[in-house]
Amino acid sequence: MKRILFKTFFYATIVGFISMFHLYATAENIDPSALDSQYAYGENVGWFNAEPLGNGGPGTEVEDTKLTGYIWAENIGWVSLSCENTNSCLDGITYGIDNDGEGNLSGYAWGENVGWINFAPTGGGVAIETATGEFSGTAWGENIGWISFRGENSIPFRMMTSWKSVVNNCAFDSDDDGDVDGSDLAHFVKKFELESLIKYAFEFGRADCFD
């Protein structure tokens, strides 16, 4: 009997360790200024925390094309933002939050205890301000209602990320490498237009296209 109990405890410990490894293996880039800018609020379930265990812990990672990682909700548990977190994509269970590169989010997250959460529902939607990294808008949980990503009432809250949209400020940086040089000229010559040539001449030599 003792041997059975020991084996049960051992396997439970291993499973718990593996689960936490998956969580900690996920990077996060929330609340870069350490100002507690990591919260959303559900009208029926309370607080959501996108950086629940501080820097380097399980949390939300914003990338140019998607969000990965987790959000912790005090009353409903973990919310997964991508099937990549646990490799369930390989088992045909595909879901996730997409970023269109301009901060507009879409797709579904999965709450282990509450089901699907839609980041682009009718009458709502979540976006990230590309210049500041601040979230805004609302998501919809099929079983929990609206989730707000910014609040200015008696208890203000917000969520911030260090991610910023990269905008190319040079119209003639055709190869998108951050400067206007000879390779861009070669591309331009193929579709020569006098008016554009004048504009190109003014921009030639710039190396600050992404500044």
C-alpha positions, 0 to 999 in steps of 0.5 A: 500500500505504501509503495502504491501511495509513493508511486502515486505521489511521485507521478503527481509530482512529475506531472506538476513539475512538467506543467510548471516547466511549460509555464515557465518556458514561456517568455513574457514582455508585460509591464516593462516599466514595473508599474503594475501595468499588467491587469485586465478585469472581468465583469463577472470573474475579477482580475486577470494578471498577464505577469503573475509571478514577475519578470521571467515567470509565466506570462504574456508574450506579445510578438509581431504576429501573435501572442503566446503564453498565459494570463492568470485569473484569480477566480478561474485559473490559467488562460492560455493564449496559444496552442503552442504553449503545450504543443496541442497544435500538433494534436489538431487543437489549434487556437491562439491570439493573432496580432496583425502587426498594427496591434489589432488582436483577434482569435481565441484564448482558452480558459481551463475552467471557463472555455473560449475567450474571443479577442475580437467579438462583435461589439468589442475587440482588443488592440495594442497602441503601437507607439506606447504598447498599451492595451485597450478594448474588451474581450468576450468569454462565452461563459464569463462575459466581458473582460476589459483591458483598461479602466479609468474608474475608482480603481484604474488599471491597464496592461502594457507591453514592451512590444512596439510596431515597427514602422518603416518611415522611408517610402523608398526602402524597397527591401525593408532593411532600414536604409535607402541605398543602391539596392533600392535604386536598382529596384526603383529603376525597374519602374522608373517614374520622373516624379518619383525619381525626384522624391527618391533623390531626397530620400537617398542616403537615409539610414534612419528608416526605423527610428 
